[in-house]
Amino acid sequence: MTLTQLKYIVTLADERHFGRAARKCCVSQSALSMAVRALELELELVLFERDSKGVRLTPAGEKVVAKARSALEHSNTIDRLAKGAVTPLSQPLRIGICESYAAYYLPQLASALKYKASTAALAFTEGALSQLTQQLLAGDLEVLVASHQTISGVTARAVSEEPLVAVLRQHDPLAQFASLPLAALTNENLWLPGGALRQDIIDGCAALLESVNRVTESQLGVHTLLQHISVAGGVSVIPRSLANAERLAADGLVARTFGEEFTRQNSLMWRSSFARPQDIDALAKEVVNLCARASWPQVHSASEALFVDNNCW
């Protein structure tokens, strides 16, 4: 028997007329009659009494139609579940955000997604890239927001290129530059933060590393390192999304672009076996939107630079 046959007998039981039932099912009367008769032969039961007055259910037919109704209801439920499963962000999604992104990306991403994934259980985890990668491969996370990496068993999609900018003290002589020429950094100490951002700088800023007098690798996170620079001096590199002029000014710091552009590549990463591409597409769109709103002006005068904010979060 088929779901179509079950639909026919339920409709016929409701309409008690072959013509009306056929029109409601959008088939010919003969097609509906043949399908009902085929089901009766298969079950070896007479489901309907047919005479000049119309159609009536037999006692056996009443029981079969009741089960048919239940089967159709379950079928509709399964169909709704299947359709819901392919709706973006309709299923639980565990998202890992690399520590160098989390300060700004996590709250903004969570806020954006809560309106588009209200029925899904979204969970966010912040941590070091190595830790998050292990969780991803173990199945404890579905997707990561991090710098682009090549990892066996993981698919990565680049979603944006984010400029890297310099941070230094407001009263540093270099703060007079609206855009720092690399030649002016010859005698500077470049502080590198710990974690994934350090690797981003090493991978993407070769010319910068060669231009400075000394490179000091620290194990400090970005925000702690900036506090250190506000006291000890020197220069560090941060993503544009962290270059909030008001927050930096509170610590006596300013952000400056470089005379040469340096960037990091923002990516989504997921297990190659992950079977929900619609979720990846939806999440990628939100990350792209966040990056697009991070509008830290590239050209401004030195005096204006003290008041520049990224105006995005």
Kinemage of the C-alpha trace (Angstrom):
@kinemage 1
@onewidth
@group {chain A} dominant
@subgroup {mainchain}
@vectorlist {calphas} color= white
{ca met a 1} P 0.000 0.000 0.000
{ca thr a 2} L 1.064 3.608 -0.534
{ca leu a 3} L 0.503 6.904 1.215
{ca thr a 4} L -1.442 7.981 -1.858
{ca gln a 5} L -3.890 5.114 -1.381
{ca leu a 6} L -4.264 5.996 2.283
{ca lys a 7} L -4.970 9.600 1.321
{ca tyr a 8} L -7.651 8.401 -1.129
{ca ile a 9} L -9.524 6.247 1.383
{ca val a 10} L -9.429 8.976 4.066
{ca thr a 11} L -10.764 11.548 1.602
{ca leu a 12} L -13.427 9.126 0.366
{ca ala a 13} L -14.483 8.383 3.939
{ca asp a 14} L -14.867 12.123 4.570
{ca glu a 15} L -16.662 12.969 1.333
{ca arg a 16} L -18.672 9.721 0.986
{ca his a 17} L -18.800 10.355 -2.747
{ca phe a 18} L -16.291 9.186 -5.395
{ca gly a 19} L -16.681 12.281 -7.565
{ca arg a 20} L -16.131 14.784 -4.775
{ca ala a 21} L -13.250 12.740 -3.331
{ca ala a 22} L -11.588 12.539 -6.754
{ca arg a 23} L -11.837 16.300 -7.268
{ca lys a 24} L -10.404 16.956 -3.823
{ca cys a 25} L -7.476 14.630 -4.569
{ca cys a 26} L -7.025 16.190 -8.027
{ca val a 27} L -7.370 12.852 -9.870
{ca ser a 28} L -9.983 11.300 -12.101
{ca gln a 29} L -12.835 9.375 -10.509
{ca ser a 30} L -11.772 6.178 -12.244
{ca ala a 31} L -8.177 6.537 -10.972
{ca leu a 32} L -9.359 6.990 -7.401
{ca ser a 33} L -11.814 4.088 -7.676
{ca met a 34} L -9.129 1.772 -9.077
{ca ala a 35} L -6.655 2.714 -6.314
{ca val a 36} L -9.235 2.082 -3.574
{ca arg a 37} L -10.208 -1.244 -5.138
{ca ala a 38} L -6.530 -2.269 -5.405
{ca leu a 39} L -6.053 -1.576 -1.701
{ca glu a 40} L -9.123 -3.620 -0.807
{ca leu a 41} L -7.775 -6.533 -2.837
{ca glu a 42} L -4.370 -6.235 -1.187
{ca leu a 43} L -5.910 -6.209 2.309
{ca glu a 44} L -8.565 -8.783 1.354
{ca leu a 45} L -11.136 -6.493 3.005
{ca val a 46} L -14.130 -4.539 1.798
{ca leu a 47} L -13.568 -1.007 3.100
{ca phe a 48} L -16.570 0.716 1.513
{ca glu a 49} L -20.129 -0.282 0.705
{ca arg a 50} L -21.144 1.187 -2.630
{ca asp a 51} L -24.775 1.635 -3.738
{ca ser a 52} L -27.000 4.223 -5.399
{ca lys a 53} L -27.200 6.223 -2.172
{ca gly a 54} L -23.446 6.742 -2.009
{ca val a 55} L -20.495 5.293 -0.137
{ca arg a 56} L -20.358 4.036 3.432
{ca leu a 57} L -17.539 2.633 5.491
{ca thr a 58} L -17.731 -0.976 6.592
{ca pro a 59} L -16.781 -1.798 10.200
{ca ala a 60} L -13.415 -3.035 8.939
{ca gly a 61} L -13.121 0.111 6.820
{ca glu a 62} L -13.617 2.352 9.838
{ca lys a 63} L -10.654 0.730 11.594
{ca val a 64} L -8.436 0.901 8.515
{ca val a 65} L -9.325 4.559 7.838
{ca ala a 66} L -8.568 5.466 11.475
{ca lys a 67} L -5.082 3.934 11.111
{ca ala a 68} L -4.679 5.612 7.719
{ca arg a 69} L -5.395 9.013 9.284
{ca ser a 70} L -2.756 8.357 11.937
{ca ala a 71} L -0.239 7.228 9.309
{ca leu a 72} L -0.823 10.377 7.227
{ca glu a 73} L -0.418 12.592 10.298
{ca his a 74} L 2.918 10.908 11.103
{ca ser a 75} L 3.951 11.274 7.479
{ca asn a 76} L 3.200 15.001 7.594
{ca thr a 77} L 5.205 15.326 10.806
{ca ile a 78} L 8.203 13.611 9.201
{ca asp a 79} L 7.863 15.843 6.156
{ca arg a 80} L 7.856 18.976 8.333
{ca leu a 81} L 10.911 17.738 10.234
{ca ala a 82} L 12.737 17.038 6.985
{ca lys a 83} L 11.908 20.470 5.589
{ca gly a 84} L 12.901 22.108 8.857
{ca ala a 85} L 16.232 20.299 8.860
{ca val a 86} L 17.274 21.982 5.611
{ca thr a 87} L 16.250 25.435 6.855
{ca pro a 88} L 19.425 27.356 7.761
{ca leu a 89} L 20.226 27.444 11.472
{ca ser a 90} L 17.203 25.374 12.436
{ca gln a 91} L 19.255 22.640 14.128
{ca pro a 92} L 21.571 22.837 17.170
{ca leu a 93} L 24.907 24.397 16.212
{ca arg a 94} L 28.053 24.571 18.356
{ca ile a 95} L 30.352 27.383 17.231
{ca gly a 96} L 33.948 27.827 18.341
{ca ile a 97} L 35.542 31.283 18.124
{ca cys a 98} L 39.307 31.684 18.278
{ca glu a 99} L 40.428 33.820 21.216
{ca ser a 100} L 41.846 36.575 18.989
{ca tyr a 101} L 38.386 37.026 17.477
{ca ala a 102} L 36.116 36.427 20.430
{ca ala a 103} L 36.188 39.833 22.138
{ca tyr a 104} L 34.189 41.477 19.370
{ca tyr a 105} L 32.958 38.699 17.109
{ca leu a 106} L 31.316 36.555 19.767
{ca pro a 107} L 28.794 39.025 21.242
{ca gln a 108} L 27.966 40.517 17.855
{ca leu a 109} L 27.612 37.139 16.158
{ca ala a 110} L 25.445 35.819 18.988
{ca ser a 111} L 23.229 38.900 18.763
{ca ala a 112} L 22.841 38.589 14.982
{ca leu a 113} L 22.073 34.882 15.059
{ca lys a 114} L 19.520 34.908 17.862
{ca tyr a 115} L 16.945 36.469 15.536
{ca lys a 116} L 17.666 34.027 12.713
{ca ala a 117} L 18.093 30.870 14.755
{ca ser a 118} L 15.527 31.328 17.513
{ca thr a 119} L 14.511 27.650 17.454
{ca ala a 120} L 18.046 26.300 17.394
{ca ala a 121} L 20.218 25.709 20.418
{ca leu a 122} L 23.285 27.783 19.584
{ca ala a 123} L 26.332 27.295 21.783
{ca phe a 124} L 29.529 29.359 21.626
{ca thr a 125} L 32.984 28.350 22.845
{ca glu a 126} L 36.021 30.633 23.057
{ca gly a 127} L 39.518 29.205 23.176
{ca ala a 128} L 42.926 28.718 21.607
{ca leu a 129} L 42.903 27.546 18.005
{ca ser a 130} L 44.661 24.261 18.820
{ca gln a 131} L 42.097 23.446 21.509
{ca leu a 132} L 39.146 24.374 19.295
{ca thr a 133} L 40.515 22.341 16.404
{ca gln a 134} L 40.713 19.251 18.601
{ca gln a 135} L 37.094 19.800 19.685
{ca leu a 136} L 36.038 20.227 16.063
{ca leu a 137} L 37.680 16.988 14.956
{ca ala a 138} L 36.245 15.162 17.985
{ca gly a 139} L 32.716 16.229 17.050
{ca asp a 140} L 32.273 18.549 20.043
{ca leu a 141} L 31.981 21.589 17.745
{ca glu a 142} L 30.431 21.976 14.300
{ca val a 143} L 32.236 25.070 13.027
{ca leu a 144} L 35.059 27.465 13.929
{ca val a 145} L 35.573 31.173 13.310
{ca ala a 146} L 39.337 31.606 13.056
{ca ser a 147} L 42.277 32.544 10.874
{ca his a 148} L 42.672 30.450 7.756
{ca gln a 149} L 44.395 27.130 8.439
{ca thr a 150} L 45.039 23.948 6.472
{ca ile a 151} L 44.067 20.973 8.648
{ca ser a 152} L 43.523 17.375 7.564
{ca gly a 153} L 39.838 16.449 7.686
{ca val a 154} L 38.748 20.079 7.940
{ca thr a 155} L 37.275 22.268 5.208
{ca ala a 156} L 37.967 25.997 5.393
{ca arg a 157} L 36.157 28.848 3.660
{ca ala a 158} L 37.755 32.287 3.602
{ca val a 159} L 35.075 34.894 4.328
{ca ser a 160} L 37.032 38.147 4.497
{ca glu a 161} L 40.412 39.868 4.548
{ca glu a 162} L 40.807 42.032 7.647
{ca pro a 163} L 43.496 44.750 7.768
{ca leu a 164} L 46.063 44.639 10.551
{ca val a 165} L 46.975 47.969 12.150
{ca ala a 166} L 49.711 49.262 14.443
{ca val a 167} L 49.140 50.254 18.075
{ca leu a 168} L 51.516 52.531 19.971
{ca arg a 169} L 51.473 55.166 22.702
{ca gln a 170} L 49.793 58.491 21.962
{ca his a 171} L 52.986 60.433 22.761
{ca asp a 172} L 55.290 58.189 20.755
{ca pro a 173} L 56.984 60.295 18.016
{ca leu a 174} L 55.608 57.831 15.468
{ca ala a 175} L 52.055 58.830 16.422
{ca gln a 176} L 52.495 61.921 14.236
{ca phe a 177} L 52.169 59.695 11.173
{ca ala a 178} L 48.670 59.057 9.860
{ca ser a 179} L 50.103 55.966 8.155
{ca leu a 180} L 53.340 54.465 9.441
{ca pro a 181} L 56.059 54.034 6.798
{ca leu a 182} L 58.022 50.862 7.437
{ca ala a 183} L 61.304 52.818 7.261
{ca ala a 184} L 60.245 54.796 10.348
{ca leu a 185} L 60.043 51.578 12.394
{ca thr a 186} L 63.733 50.729 12.096
{ca asn a 187} L 64.548 51.441 15.743
{ca glu a 188} L 61.301 50.129 17.201
{ca asn a 189} L 60.589 47.069 19.308
{ca leu a 190} L 57.703 45.084 17.822
{ca trp a 191} L 55.727 43.138 20.414
{ca leu a 192} L 53.983 40.000 19.205
{ca pro a 193} L 50.987 38.701 21.165
{ca gly a 194} L 50.539 35.050 22.003
{ca gly a 195} L 48.107 32.638 20.397
{ca ala a 196} L 46.831 32.483 16.855
{ca leu a 197} L 47.215 36.212 16.214
{ca arg a 198} L 50.994 35.887 16.511
{ca gln a 199} L 50.977 33.345 13.708
{ca asp a 200} L 48.752 35.647 11.637
{ca ile a 201} L 51.369 38.393 12.006
{ca ile a 202} L 54.282 36.070 11.228
{ca asp a 203} L 52.507 34.695 8.171
{ca gly a 204} L 51.192 37.982 6.807
{ca cys a 205} L 53.661 40.676 7.857
{ca ala a 206} L 57.092 39.527 6.683
{ca ala a 207} L 58.103 42.997 5.483
{ca leu a 208} L 57.128 44.498 8.852
{ca leu a 209} L 59.131 41.943 10.819
{ca glu a 210} L 62.182 42.653 8.694
{ca ser a 211} L 61.892 46.425 9.117
{ca val a 212} L 61.982 46.645 12.936
{ca asn a 213} L 65.033 46.606 15.157
{ca arg a 214} L 63.747 43.955 17.572
{ca val a 215} L 60.874 41.484 17.674
{ca thr a 216} L 59.752 40.363 21.128
{ca glu a 217} L 57.403 37.385 21.358
{ca ser a 218} L 55.174 37.440 24.414
{ca gln a 219} L 52.721 34.934 25.816
{ca leu a 220} L 50.232 37.701 26.592
{ca gly a 221} L 46.814 37.995 25.034
{ca val a 222} L 46.066 41.037 22.883
{ca his a 223} L 44.390 43.185 25.536
{ca thr a 224} L 46.993 42.444 28.220
{ca leu a 225} L 49.793 43.180 25.772
{ca leu a 226} L 48.265 46.551 24.920
{ca gln a 227} L 48.213 47.411 28.617
{ca his a 228} L 51.909 46.518 28.724
{ca ile a 229} L 52.725 48.720 25.724
{ca ser a 230} L 50.950 51.664 27.353
{ca val a 231} L 53.660 51.463 30.049
{ca ala a 232} L 56.706 50.008 28.310
{ca gly a 233} L 56.301 51.510 24.850
{ca gly a 234} L 56.964 49.854 21.533
{ca val a 235} L 54.594 48.836 18.776
{ca ser a 236} L 52.212 45.916 18.357
{ca val a 237} L 49.815 44.744 15.676
{ca ile a 238} L 46.094 44.120 16.103
{ca pro a 239} L 43.180 43.381 13.774
{ca arg a 240} L 41.168 46.386 12.636
{ca ser a 241} L 38.108 45.048 14.463
{ca leu a 242} L 39.910 45.625 17.784
{ca ala a 243} L 41.071 49.152 16.892
{ca asn a 244} L 38.483 51.048 18.904
{ca ala a 245} L 39.906 54.545 19.353
{ca glu a 246} L 38.012 55.321 22.578
{ca arg a 247} L 39.175 52.155 24.294
{ca leu a 248} L 42.739 52.657 23.095
{ca ala a 249} L 42.744 56.322 24.144
{ca ala a 250} L 41.691 55.319 27.661
{ca asp a 251} L 45.026 53.493 27.903
{ca gly a 252} L 46.998 56.289 26.232
{ca leu a 253} L 47.248 54.392 22.951
{ca val a 254} L 46.425 55.109 19.307
{ca ala a 255} L 46.029 52.934 16.229
{ca arg a 256} L 47.696 53.666 12.905
{ca thr a 257} L 47.614 52.024 9.520
{ca phe a 258} L 50.858 50.912 7.916
{ca gly a 259} L 52.306 52.398 4.762
{ca glu a 260} L 52.094 48.863 3.376
{ca glu a 261} L 48.854 46.934 3.805
{ca phe a 262} L 48.935 43.822 5.975
{ca thr a 263} L 45.895 41.592 6.438
{ca arg a 264} L 44.727 38.389 8.023
{ca gln a 265} L 42.280 36.027 6.359
{ca asn a 266} L 39.138 35.290 8.354
{ca ser a 267} L 37.683 31.844 7.746
{ca leu a 268} L 35.045 29.387 8.775
{ca met a 269} L 36.282 25.847 9.344
{ca trp a 270} L 34.234 22.689 9.692
{ca arg a 271} L 34.671 18.933 9.515
{ca ser a 272} L 34.701 17.792 5.904
{ca ser a 273} L 31.984 15.256 6.797
{ca phe a 274} L 29.639 17.913 8.247
{ca ala a 275} L 26.410 17.554 6.245
{ca arg a 276} L 24.666 20.910 6.765
{ca pro a 277} L 26.006 23.291 4.113
{ca gln a 278} L 23.029 25.599 4.621
{ca asp a 279} L 24.258 26.364 8.149
{ca ile a 280} L 27.753 27.145 6.870
{ca asp a 281} L 26.310 29.487 4.234
{ca ala a 282} L 24.139 31.309 6.785
{ca leu a 283} L 26.986 31.642 9.294
{ca ala a 284} L 29.407 32.819 6.591
{ca lys a 285} L 26.968 35.558 5.613
{ca glu a 286} L 26.797 36.835 9.194
{ca val a 287} L 30.598 36.837 9.613
{ca val a 288} L 30.979 38.707 6.317
{ca asn a 289} L 28.443 41.269 7.532
{ca leu a 290} L 30.341 41.741 10.796
{ca cys a 291} L 33.604 42.298 8.934
{ca ala a 292} L 31.946 44.720 6.516
{ca arg a 293} L 30.702 46.829 9.433
{ca ala a 294} L 34.224 47.117 10.864
{ca ser a 295} L 34.910 50.416 9.103
{ca trp a 296} L 38.115 51.852 10.529
{ca pro a 297} L 39.048 54.684 8.093
{ca gln a 298} L 42.237 54.076 6.136
{ca val a 299} L 43.026 57.717 5.354
{ca his a 300} L 42.939 60.546 7.912
{ca ser a 301} L 45.185 63.215 9.336
{ca ala a 302} L 47.351 62.579 12.380
{ca ser a 303} L 45.250 64.888 14.558
{ca glu a 304} L 42.014 63.242 13.402
{ca ala a 305} L 43.451 59.819 14.122
{ca leu a 306} L 43.078 60.343 17.860
{ca phe a 307} L 39.312 60.395 17.455
{ca val a 308} L 38.842 57.623 14.920
{ca asp a 309} L 36.628 54.780 16.057
{ca asn a 310} L 35.686 51.730 14.055
{ca asn a 311} L 31.991 52.604 14.597
{ca cys a 312} L 30.962 49.021 14.038
{ca trp a 313} L 30.067 47.237 17.260
